[in-house]
Amino acid sequence: MTQTLARTIRKHVTKLVFMTAMVALAACDATRLFTPTSTEFDGAWVGQLSVSLRQPECAITRGGLRVKVENGQIYGDVRLAVRRGTFTGVVAEDGTIAGVKLQGVQGAVDAEFTGTFLKNTASGEWTQKYCRGEWELKKLR
């Protein structure tokens, strides 16, 4: 009886492992379907961020931007007088950006970036509760 029970348990564990592997594999393929794969804008970019509207609570000033685009994903650093921060986002196949999240800059975690990447330049606007401004980039390589 114990050998039969052990075989049954082994059989169910094997099925469970197989099903888990299949679900994980399907998730990887689904991610590829929804993850931008545009490489037109891949490369290193540099530029600046400026402030056009500032309220007294705005701690953000003009700053430098360093950006890497890889398979439609944006990774970057912003260097401001008050501190440094990082941001991530997505470049769609038509060059528009979405889902850019800024972290590490006091009071700016709710900043929203909009804009468009072109062949060798990119530009747009950013808004935050107390600040508003523009950003621009040039492609290095």
DSSP file (Angstrom, degrees, kcal/mol; ACC not computed):
  #  RESIDUE AA STRUCTURE BP1 BP2  ACC     N-H-->O    O-->H-N    N-H-->O    O-->H-N    TCO  KAPPA ALPHA  PHI   PSI    X-CA   Y-CA   Z-CA
    1    1 A M     >        0   0    0      0, 0.0     4,-2.2     0, 0.0     5,-0.2   0.000 360.0 360.0 360.0 -39.2    0.0    0.0    0.0
    2    2 A T  H  >  +     0   0    0      1,-0.2     4,-2.4     2,-0.2     5,-0.1   0.850 360.0  52.1 -68.7 -32.5    2.8    2.5    0.8
    3    3 A Q  H  > S+     0   0    0      2,-0.2     4,-2.3     1,-0.2    -1,-0.2   0.903 110.3  48.4 -68.4 -39.1    4.4    1.8   -2.6
    4    4 A T  H  > S+     0   0    0      2,-0.2     4,-2.2     1,-0.2    -2,-0.2   0.912 113.0  47.8 -64.7 -42.5    1.2    2.5   -4.4
    5    5 A L  H  X S+     0   0    0     -4,-2.2     4,-2.5     2,-0.2    -2,-0.2   0.903 111.0  50.9 -64.7 -41.6    0.7    5.7   -2.4
    6    6 A A  H  X S+     0   0    0     -4,-2.4     4,-2.6     2,-0.2    -2,-0.2   0.906 110.9  48.7 -63.5 -41.9    4.3    6.8   -3.1
    7    7 A R  H  X S+     0   0    0     -4,-2.3     4,-2.6     2,-0.2    -2,-0.2   0.903 111.5  49.9 -63.9 -41.4    3.7    6.2   -6.9
    8    8 A T  H  X S+     0   0    0     -4,-2.2     4,-2.2     2,-0.2    -2,-0.2   0.921 112.4  46.5 -64.2 -43.9    0.5    8.2   -6.8
    9    9 A I  H  X S+     0   0    0     -4,-2.5     4,-2.7     2,-0.2     5,-0.2   0.933 113.0  49.6 -63.4 -45.6    2.1   11.1   -5.0
   10   10 A R  H  X S+     0   0    0     -4,-2.6     4,-2.5     1,-0.2    -2,-0.2   0.901 110.0  51.6 -59.6 -41.8    5.1   11.0   -7.4
   11   11 A K  H  X S+     0   0    0     -4,-2.6     4,-2.0     1,-0.2    -1,-0.2   0.908 112.4  45.1 -62.7 -43.3    2.7   11.0  -10.3
   12   12 A H  H  X S+     0   0    0     -4,-2.2     4,-2.4     2,-0.2    -2,-0.2   0.878 112.6  50.7 -69.9 -38.4    0.8   14.0   -9.0
   13   13 A V  H  X S+     0   0    0     -4,-2.7     4,-2.7     2,-0.2     5,-0.2   0.912 109.9  50.8 -64.9 -42.0    4.0   15.9   -8.1
   14   14 A T  H  X S+     0   0    0     -4,-2.5     4,-2.5    -5,-0.2    -2,-0.2   0.922 111.6  47.4 -61.7 -44.6    5.3   15.3  -11.7
   15   15 A K  H  X S+     0   0    0     -4,-2.0     4,-2.7     2,-0.2    -2,-0.2   0.905 112.3  50.2 -62.2 -41.5    2.1   16.6  -13.2
   16   16 A L  H  X S+     0   0    0     -4,-2.4     4,-2.4     2,-0.2    -2,-0.2   0.916 111.5  47.4 -64.2 -44.3    2.2   19.6  -10.9
   17   17 A V  H  X S+     0   0    0     -4,-2.7     4,-2.4     2,-0.2    -2,-0.2   0.924 113.4  48.9 -62.8 -44.3    5.8   20.4  -11.8
   18   18 A F  H  X S+     0   0    0     -4,-2.5     4,-2.2     2,-0.2    -2,-0.2   0.921 112.2  47.7 -61.5 -45.6    5.0   20.0  -15.5
   19   19 A M  H  X S+     0   0    0     -4,-2.7     4,-2.3     2,-0.2    -1,-0.2   0.894 111.2  51.2 -64.6 -39.8    2.0   22.2  -15.3
   20   20 A T  H  X S+     0   0    0     -4,-2.4     4,-2.3     1,-0.2    -1,-0.2   0.914 110.4  49.2 -62.9 -42.8    3.9   24.9  -13.4
   21   21 A A  H  X S+     0   0    0     -4,-2.4     4,-2.4     2,-0.2    -2,-0.2   0.897 110.8  50.1 -63.6 -40.8    6.6   24.8  -16.1
   22   22 A M  H  X S+     0   0    0     -4,-2.2     4,-2.5     2,-0.2    -2,-0.2   0.901 110.7  49.0 -65.6 -41.0    4.1   25.1  -18.9
   23   23 A V  H  X S+     0   0    0     -4,-2.3     4,-2.3     2,-0.2    -2,-0.2   0.915 112.1  48.9 -64.2 -42.6    2.4   28.1  -17.2
   24   24 A A  H  X S+     0   0    0     -4,-2.3     4,-1.9     2,-0.2    -2,-0.2   0.907 112.1  48.6 -63.4 -41.8    5.8   29.8  -16.7
   25   25 A L  H  X S+     0   0    0     -4,-2.4     4,-2.0     1,-0.2    -2,-0.2   0.902 111.1  49.9 -65.2 -41.4    6.7   29.2  -20.3
   26   26 A A  H  X S+     0   0    0     -4,-2.5     4,-2.5     1,-0.2    -2,-0.2   0.881 108.3  53.6 -64.3 -37.9    3.3   30.6  -21.5
   27   27 A A  H  X S+     0   0    0     -4,-2.3     4,-2.3     2,-0.2    -1,-0.2   0.889 106.8  52.2 -64.3 -38.9    3.8   33.7  -19.3
   28   28 A C  H  X S+     0   0    0     -4,-1.9     4,-1.6     2,-0.2    -2,-0.2   0.929 111.9  45.5 -62.4 -44.9    7.2   34.3  -20.9
   29   29 A D  H  X S+     0   0    0     -4,-2.0     4,-1.3     1,-0.2    -2,-0.2   0.884 112.1  51.6 -66.4 -38.4    5.6   34.1  -24.4
   30   30 A A  H  X S+     0   0    0     -4,-2.5     4,-1.4     1,-0.2    -1,-0.2   0.879 106.0  55.2 -65.4 -37.5    2.8   36.3  -23.3
   31   31 A T  H  X S+     0   0    0     -4,-2.3     4,-2.0     1,-0.2     3,-0.3   0.904 104.9  53.2 -61.2 -40.6    5.3   38.9  -22.0
   32   32 A R  H  < S+     0   0    0     -4,-1.6    -1,-0.2     1,-0.2    -2,-0.2   0.844 105.4  55.3 -63.1 -33.0    6.9   39.0  -25.4
   33   33 A L  H  < S+     0   0    0     -4,-1.3    -1,-0.2     1,-0.2    -2,-0.2   0.851 118.8  31.4 -67.2 -34.3    3.5   39.7  -27.0
   34   34 A F  H  < S+     0   0    0     -4,-1.4    -2,-0.2    -3,-0.3    -1,-0.2   0.557  98.8  91.2-104.5 -10.4    2.9   42.8  -24.8
   35   35 A T  S  < S-     0   0    0     -4,-2.0    38,-0.1    -5,-0.2    37,-0.0  -0.727  85.8-109.3 -87.1 131.6    6.4   44.1  -24.2
   36   36 A P        -     0   0    0      0, 0.0    37,-0.1     0, 0.0    -2,-0.1  -0.325  32.6-176.8 -58.3 139.0    7.6   46.6  -26.8
   37   37 A T        +     0   0    0     35,-0.1    35,-0.2    -4,-0.1    34,-0.1   0.254  32.4 134.4-121.0  10.2   10.2   45.2  -29.1
   38   38 A S        +     0   0    0     53,-0.3    34,-0.4    33,-0.2    35,-0.1  -0.402  27.1 179.3 -62.7 131.6   11.0   48.2  -31.1
   39   39 A T    >   +     0   0    0     32,-0.2     3,-1.3    -2,-0.1    -1,-0.2   0.362  56.2  99.2-112.0   2.2   14.7   48.7  -31.5
   40   40 A E  T 3  S+     0   0    0      1,-0.3    -1,-0.1    53,-0.1    -2,-0.0   0.822  92.4  37.3 -57.9 -32.7   14.5   51.8  -33.7
   41   41 A F  T 3  S+     0   0    0     50,-0.1    -1,-0.3    -3,-0.1    28,-0.2   0.333  86.9 130.5-104.3   5.9   15.2   54.0  -30.6
   42   42 A D    <   +     0   0    0     -3,-1.3     2,-0.3    26,-0.1    28,-0.2  -0.289  41.5  64.7 -60.4 143.1   17.7   51.7  -28.9
   43   43 A G  E    S-A   69   0A   0     26,-2.3    26,-2.4     2,-0.0     2,-0.4  -0.858  86.2 -45.4 140.8-172.0   20.9   53.4  -27.7
   44   44 A A  E     -A   68   0A   0     -2,-0.3    96,-3.2    24,-0.2    97,-1.1  -0.801  49.9-176.4 -98.3 136.8   22.4   55.9  -25.4
   45   45 A W  E     -AB  67 139A   0     22,-2.9    22,-2.9    -2,-0.4     2,-0.3  -0.961   6.1-171.5-131.9 146.5   20.7   59.4  -25.1
   46   46 A V  E     +AB  66 138A   0     92,-2.2    92,-2.8    -2,-0.3     2,-0.3  -0.970  24.6 116.3-135.5 154.4   21.7   62.5  -23.2
   47   47 A G  E     -AB  65 137A   0     18,-2.1    18,-2.5    -2,-0.3     2,-0.3  -0.926  45.8 -81.6-179.9-154.3   19.9   65.7  -22.6
   48   48 A Q  E     -AB  64 136A   0     88,-1.8    88,-2.2    -2,-0.3     2,-0.4  -0.944  12.6-143.1-142.9 161.2   18.3   68.0  -20.1
   49   49 A L  E     -AB  63 135A   0     14,-2.8    14,-2.5    -2,-0.3     2,-0.3  -0.986  24.5-171.8-122.2 131.9   15.2   68.7  -18.0
   50   50 A S  E     - B   0 134A   0     84,-3.0    84,-0.7    -2,-0.4     2,-0.5  -0.851  20.0-127.5-125.3 162.5   14.0   72.3  -17.5
   51   51 A V  E     + B   0 133A   0     -2,-0.3    82,-0.3    82,-0.2     3,-0.1  -0.936  26.5 167.6-111.4 126.0   11.4   73.9  -15.3
   52   52 A S  E    S+     0   0A   0     80,-2.6     2,-0.4    -2,-0.5    81,-0.2   0.643  74.2  34.4-108.7 -22.5    8.9   76.3  -16.9
   53   53 A L  E     + B   0 132A   0     79,-2.2    79,-1.7     2,-0.0     2,-0.4  -0.982  69.5 176.8-135.7 123.1    6.3   76.6  -14.1
   54   54 A R  E     - B   0 131A   0     -2,-0.4    77,-0.2    77,-0.2     7,-0.0  -0.987  12.4-166.0-132.8 127.3    7.4   76.5  -10.5
   55   55 A Q    >   -     0   0    0     75,-1.9     3,-2.5    -2,-0.4    75,-0.1  -0.677  44.9 -98.8 -98.5 162.7    5.4   77.0   -7.3
   56   56 A P  T 3  S+     0   0    0      0, 0.0    -1,-0.0     0, 0.0    74,-0.0   0.786 123.4  57.3 -54.4 -29.1    7.2   77.6   -4.0
   57   57 A E  T 3  S+     0   0    0     73,-0.1     2,-0.5    72,-0.1    73,-0.1   0.557  80.7 109.0 -78.7  -7.3    6.9   73.9   -3.1
   58   58 A C    <   +     0   0    0     -3,-2.5    49,-0.1    72,-0.3    50,-0.0  -0.597  39.3 175.6 -76.8 118.3    8.7   72.8   -6.2
   59   59 A A        +     0   0    0     -2,-0.5     2,-0.3    47,-0.2    23,-0.2   0.428  48.3 104.0 -99.1  -1.9   12.2   71.5   -5.3
   60   60 A I        +     0   0    0     21,-0.1     2,-0.2    47,-0.1     3,-0.1  -0.639  44.9 174.2 -87.5 136.9   13.1   70.5   -8.9
   61   61 A T        -     0   0    0     -2,-0.3   -12,-0.1     1,-0.2    -2,-0.1  -0.706  47.3 -53.4-125.4-179.8   15.5   72.6  -10.9
   62   62 A R        +     0   0    0     -2,-0.2    19,-0.5   -11,-0.1     2,-0.3  -0.242  69.1 171.6 -52.6 142.9   17.1   72.3  -14.3
   63   63 A G  E     -A   49   0A   0    -14,-2.5   -14,-2.8    17,-0.1     2,-0.3  -0.968  32.3-102.0-154.2 168.4   19.0   69.0  -14.6
   64   64 A G  E     -AC  48  79A   0     15,-1.9    15,-2.6    -2,-0.3     2,-0.4  -0.682  27.4-153.1 -95.6 149.0   20.8   66.5  -16.8
   65   65 A L  E     -AC  47  78A   0    -18,-2.5   -18,-2.1    -2,-0.3     2,-0.4  -0.976  10.7-174.7-123.6 134.2   19.4   63.3  -18.2
   66   66 A R  E     -AC  46  77A   0     11,-2.3    11,-2.6    -2,-0.4     2,-0.4  -0.999  18.8-178.9-124.5 126.4   21.2   60.2  -19.2
   67   67 A V  E     -AC  45  76A   0    -22,-2.9   -22,-2.9    -2,-0.4     2,-0.4  -0.955  20.7-164.9-133.1 143.6   19.0   57.5  -20.9
   68   68 A K  E     -AC  44  75A   0      7,-3.1     7,-2.4    -2,-0.4     2,-0.5  -0.998   9.2-162.9-123.7 129.8   19.4   54.1  -22.3
   69   69 A V  E     +AC  43  74A   0    -26,-2.4   -26,-2.3    -2,-0.4     2,-0.4  -0.962  14.0 172.1-112.6 127.8   16.7   52.6  -24.5
   70   70 A E  E >   - C   0  73A   0      3,-2.4     3,-1.8    -2,-0.5   -31,-0.1  -0.947  68.8 -22.1-141.1 115.1   16.8   48.8  -25.0
   71   71 A N  T 3  S-     0   0    0     -2,-0.4   -33,-0.2     1,-0.3   -32,-0.2   0.866 128.0 -48.9  53.1  40.8   14.0   46.9  -26.8
   72   72 A G  T 3  S+     0   0    0    -34,-0.4    19,-3.2     1,-0.3     2,-0.4   0.441 113.5 119.7  83.2  -1.0   11.5   49.6  -26.1
   73   73 A Q  E <   -CD  70  90A   0     -3,-1.8    -3,-2.4    17,-0.2     2,-0.5  -0.826  52.8-145.9-100.3 136.5   12.4   50.0  -22.4
   74   74 A I  E     +CD  69  89A   0     15,-2.5    15,-1.5    -2,-0.4     2,-0.4  -0.866  19.0 175.0-102.8 132.6   13.7   53.2  -21.0
   75   75 A Y  E     +CD  68  88A   0     -7,-2.4    -7,-3.1    -2,-0.5     2,-0.3  -0.999  19.9 151.7-130.8 132.4   16.2   53.3  -18.2
   76   76 A G  E     -CD  67  87A   0     11,-2.1    11,-1.9    -2,-0.4     2,-0.4  -0.981  37.8-132.6-158.7 170.5   17.7   56.6  -17.0
   77   77 A D  E     -CD  66  86A   0    -11,-2.6   -11,-2.3    -2,-0.3     2,-0.4  -0.964  13.4-159.6-124.3 141.8   19.2   58.9  -14.5
   78   78 A V  E     -CD  65  85A   0      7,-2.4     7,-2.4    -2,-0.4     2,-0.6  -0.990   6.7-159.3-119.7 132.7   18.2   62.5  -13.7
   79   79 A R  E     +CD  64  84A   0    -15,-2.6   -15,-1.9    -2,-0.4     2,-0.2  -0.936  18.8 170.2-116.7 111.2   20.8   64.7  -12.0
   80   80 A L        -     0   0    0      3,-2.2   -17,-0.1    -2,-0.6   -18,-0.1  -0.680  47.7-108.3-112.7 167.2   19.3   67.7  -10.2
   81   81 A A  S    S+     0   0    0    -19,-0.5     3,-0.1    -2,-0.2   -21,-0.1   0.859 120.0  48.1 -62.7 -34.4   20.8   70.3   -7.9
   82   82 A V  S    S-     0   0    0      1,-0.3     2,-0.3   -23,-0.2    -1,-0.2   0.830 128.2 -52.9 -78.4 -32.8   18.8   68.8   -5.0
   83   83 A R        -     0   0    0     23,-0.0    -3,-2.2    22,-0.0     2,-0.3  -0.974  56.5 -83.3 176.5-178.9   19.6   65.1   -5.7
   84   84 A R  E     +D   79   0A   0     -2,-0.3     2,-0.3    -5,-0.2    -5,-0.2  -0.754  38.3 178.8-106.5 155.4   19.7   62.3   -8.2
   85   85 A G  E     -D   78   0A   0     -7,-2.4    -7,-2.4    -2,-0.3     2,-0.3  -0.919  18.1-133.0-145.9 172.6   16.9   60.1   -9.3
   86   86 A T  E     -DE  77 103A   0     17,-2.5    17,-3.3    -2,-0.3     2,-0.3  -0.908  17.0-169.4-127.1 156.6   16.1   57.2  -11.7
   87   87 A F  E     -DE  76 102A   0    -11,-1.9   -11,-2.1    -2,-0.3     2,-0.3  -0.989   4.9-168.8-145.2 156.2   13.3   56.6  -14.1
   88   88 A T  E     +DE  75 101A   0     13,-1.4    13,-2.4    -2,-0.3     2,-0.3  -0.924  21.5 133.5-136.8 160.9   11.9   53.8  -16.2
   89   89 A G  E     -D   74   0A   0    -15,-1.5   -15,-2.5    -2,-0.3     2,-0.4  -0.959  43.4 -86.5 179.9-163.6    9.3   53.7  -18.9
   90   90 A V  E     -DE  73  98A   0      8,-2.2     8,-2.0    -2,-0.3     2,-0.6  -0.985  15.5-151.5-134.9 139.2    8.4   52.4  -22.3
   91   91 A V  E     - E   0  97A   0    -19,-3.2   -53,-0.3    -2,-0.4     6,-0.2  -0.966  24.3-143.2-107.9 119.9    9.0   53.7  -25.9
   92   92 A A    >   -     0   0    0      4,-3.2     3,-2.0    -2,-0.6   -20,-0.1  -0.265  29.7 -99.8 -74.8 168.6    6.2   52.5  -28.2
   93   93 A E  T 3  S+     0   0    0      1,-0.3    -1,-0.1     2,-0.1   -53,-0.1   0.777 125.0  55.0 -61.7 -26.8    7.0   51.6  -31.8
   94   94 A D  T 3  S-     0   0    0      2,-0.1    -1,-0.3   -56,-0.0     3,-0.1   0.439 122.1-106.5 -86.4   2.0    5.7   55.0  -32.9
   95   95 A G  S <  S+     0   0    0     -3,-2.0    22,-3.1     1,-0.3     2,-0.1   0.306  75.5 133.6  95.3  -8.9    8.1   56.7  -30.6
   96   96 A T  B     -F  116   0A   0     20,-0.3    -4,-3.2    -5,-0.1    -1,-0.3  -0.464  49.1-133.0 -74.8 148.4    5.7   57.9  -27.9
   97   97 A I  E     +E   91   0A   0     18,-1.9    18,-0.4    -6,-0.2     2,-0.3  -0.717  26.6 174.7-101.8 154.3    6.6   57.3  -24.3
   98   98 A A  E     +E   90   0A   0     -8,-2.0    -8,-2.2    -2,-0.3    16,-0.1  -0.988  53.7  22.9-151.9 155.0    4.4   55.8  -21.6
   99   99 A G  E     +     0   0A   0     -2,-0.3     2,-0.4     1,-0.2   -11,-0.1   0.752  67.3 171.1  63.5  27.7    4.6   54.7  -18.0
  100  100 A V  E     -     0   0A   0     13,-0.4     2,-0.5   -11,-0.1    13,-0.4  -0.594  10.6-170.2 -75.3 125.1    7.6   56.8  -17.1
  101  101 A K  E     -E   88   0A   0    -13,-2.4   -13,-1.4    -2,-0.4     2,-0.4  -0.973   8.3-155.3-119.8 126.7    8.1   56.6  -13.3
  102  102 A L  E     +E   87   0A   0     -2,-0.5     2,-0.3     9,-0.4   -15,-0.2  -0.860  17.3 178.1-102.5 132.5   10.6   58.9  -11.6
  103  103 A Q  E     +E   86   0A   0    -17,-3.3   -17,-2.5    -2,-0.4     3,-0.1  -0.958  52.7  33.5-133.5 151.5   12.1   57.8   -8.2
  104  104 A G  S    S+     0   0    0     -2,-0.3     2,-0.6   -19,-0.2   -20,-0.2   0.338  82.6 108.2  92.6  -6.6   14.6   59.1   -5.8
  105  105 A V  S >  S-     0   0    0    -19,-0.2     3,-2.6   -22,-0.1     4,-0.3  -0.924  79.0-111.3-106.6 119.3   13.8   62.8   -6.3
  106  106 A Q  T 3  S-     0   0    0     -2,-0.6   -47,-0.2     1,-0.3   -24,-0.1  -0.192  96.4  -0.2 -53.0 127.0   12.1   64.3   -3.3
  107  107 A G  T 3  S+     0   0    0      1,-0.1    -1,-0.3   -49,-0.1    22,-0.3   0.457 111.8  92.4  77.1   1.0    8.5   65.2   -4.1
  108  108 A A    X   +     0   0    0     -3,-2.6     3,-2.2     1,-0.2    -6,-0.3   0.329  44.1 103.6-110.8   8.3    8.7   64.1   -7.7
  109  109 A V  T 3  S+     0   0    0     -4,-0.3    -7,-0.3     1,-0.3    -1,-0.2   0.720  83.9  53.1 -65.3 -17.4    7.6   60.5   -7.5
  110  110 A D  T 3  S+     0   0    0     -3,-0.2    -1,-0.3    -9,-0.1     2,-0.1   0.236  80.3 130.7 -99.7  15.1    4.3   61.5   -9.0
  111  111 A A    <   -     0   0    0     -3,-2.2     2,-0.4    -9,-0.2    -9,-0.4  -0.450  44.7-152.3 -68.6 137.4    5.9   63.3  -12.0
  112  112 A E  E     - G   0 127A   0     15,-2.8    15,-2.1    -2,-0.1     2,-0.4  -0.947   5.5-158.3-114.1 132.9    4.4   62.3  -15.3
  113  113 A F  E     + G   0 126A   0     -2,-0.4   -13,-0.4   -13,-0.4     2,-0.3  -0.911  12.5 175.4-111.2 136.0    6.4   62.4  -18.5
  114  114 A T  E     + G   0 125A   0     11,-2.8    11,-1.2    -2,-0.4     2,-0.3  -0.934  24.6 101.8-129.0 157.0    4.9   62.6  -22.0
  115  115 A G  E     - G   0 124A   0    -18,-0.4   -18,-1.9    -2,-0.3     2,-0.4  -0.956  52.2 -92.9 157.4-173.6    6.8   63.0  -25.3
  116  116 A T  E     -FG  96 123A   0      7,-2.5     7,-1.9    -2,-0.3     2,-0.4  -0.996  16.2-141.8-140.9 137.9    8.1   61.4  -28.5
  117  117 A F  E     - G   0 122A   0    -22,-3.1     5,-0.3    -2,-0.4     2,-0.2  -0.830  22.5-176.7 -93.8 135.6   11.3   59.8  -29.6
  118  118 A L        -     0   0    0      3,-3.5   -23,-0.0    -2,-0.4   -24,-0.0  -0.492  49.1 -74.1-114.2-169.6   12.4   60.5  -33.2
  119  119 A K  S    S-     0   0    0      1,-0.2     3,-0.1    -2,-0.2    -2,-0.0   0.925 123.1  -2.6 -57.2 -50.6   15.4   59.1  -35.1
  120  120 A N  S    S+     0   0    0      1,-0.0    19,-2.4    18,-0.0     2,-0.3   0.380 129.0  49.7-125.7   1.3   18.1   61.2  -33.3
  121  121 A T  E     - H   0 138A   0     17,-0.2    -3,-3.5   -76,-0.0     2,-0.3  -0.939  53.1-171.0-137.8 160.4   16.2   63.5  -30.9
  122  122 A A  E     +GH 117 137A   0     15,-1.9    15,-3.1    -2,-0.3     2,-0.3  -0.986  13.2 163.9-148.2 146.3   13.4   63.1  -28.3
  123  123 A S  E     +GH 116 136A   0     -7,-1.9    -7,-2.5    -2,-0.3     2,-0.3  -0.986   6.5 129.5-158.2 164.8   11.4   65.7  -26.4
  124  124 A G  E     -GH 115 135A   0     11,-2.1    11,-2.2    -2,-0.3     2,-0.3  -0.977  43.8 -77.9 174.6-163.1    8.4   66.3  -24.4
  125  125 A E  E     -GH 114 134A   0    -11,-1.2   -11,-2.8    -2,-0.3     2,-0.3  -0.848  24.5-158.2-124.2 158.9    6.9   67.7  -21.2
  126  126 A W  E     -GH 113 133A   0      7,-2.4     7,-2.4    -2,-0.3     2,-0.3  -0.987   7.9-167.4-135.2 148.1    6.8   66.6  -17.6
  127  127 A T  E     +GH 112 132A   0    -15,-2.1   -15,-2.8    -2,-0.3     2,-0.3  -0.974   8.4 172.6-135.2 149.8    4.3   67.6  -14.9
  128  128 A Q        -     0   0    0      3,-2.6     3,-0.3    -2,-0.3   -17,-0.1  -0.914  51.3 -89.2-146.6 167.6    4.3   67.2  -11.2
  129  129 A K  S    S+     0   0    0     -2,-0.3   -71,-0.1   -22,-0.3   -21,-0.1   0.853 125.2  15.8 -51.2 -41.8    2.0   68.5   -8.4
  130  130 A Y  S    S+     0   0    0    -23,-0.2   -75,-1.9   -73,-0.1   -72,-0.3   0.412 125.2  50.6-115.0  -0.4    4.1   71.7   -7.9
  131  131 A C  E     -B   54   0A   0     -3,-0.3    -3,-2.6   -77,-0.2     2,-0.3  -0.908  49.4-176.6-138.6 160.7    6.2   71.9  -11.1
  132  132 A R  E     +BH  53 127A   0    -79,-1.7   -80,-2.6    -2,-0.3   -79,-2.2  -0.970  22.2 131.3-153.7 147.5    6.0   71.7  -14.8
  133  133 A G  E     -BH  51 126A   0     -7,-2.4    -7,-2.4    -2,-0.3     2,-0.3  -0.951  42.0 -88.4-171.6-167.2    8.6   71.7  -17.5
  134  134 A E  E     -BH  50 125A   0    -84,-0.7   -84,-3.0    -2,-0.3     2,-0.3  -0.794  23.1-160.7-120.7 162.2   10.2   70.3  -20.7
  135  135 A W  E     -BH  49 124A   0    -11,-2.2   -11,-2.1    -2,-0.3     2,-0.3  -0.985   7.3-176.5-140.0 151.3   12.8   67.6  -21.4
  136  136 A E  E     -BH  48 123A   0    -88,-2.2   -88,-1.8    -2,-0.3     2,-0.3  -0.996   2.1-170.0-149.1 149.0   14.9   66.9  -24.5
  137  137 A L  E     -BH  47 122A   0    -15,-3.1   -15,-1.9    -2,-0.3     2,-0.4  -0.947   9.9-154.8-135.8 154.3   17.4   64.3  -25.5
  138  138 A K  E     -BH  46 121A   0    -92,-2.8   -92,-2.2    -2,-0.3     2,-0.4  -0.989  29.4-114.8-127.2 141.4   19.9   63.7  -28.3
  139  139 A K  E     -B   45   0A   0    -19,-2.4   -94,-0.3    -2,-0.4   -96,-0.0  -0.592  24.4-174.9 -79.3 130.0   21.0   60.3  -29.4
  140  140 A L              0   0    0    -96,-3.2   -95,-0.2    -2,-0.4    -1,-0.2   0.884 360.0 360.0 -85.6 -47.3   24.7   59.5  -28.8
  141  141 A R              0   0    0    -97,-1.1   -96,-0.1   -21,-0.0    -2,-0.1   0.279 360.0 360.0-157.9 360.0   24.8   56.1  -30.5
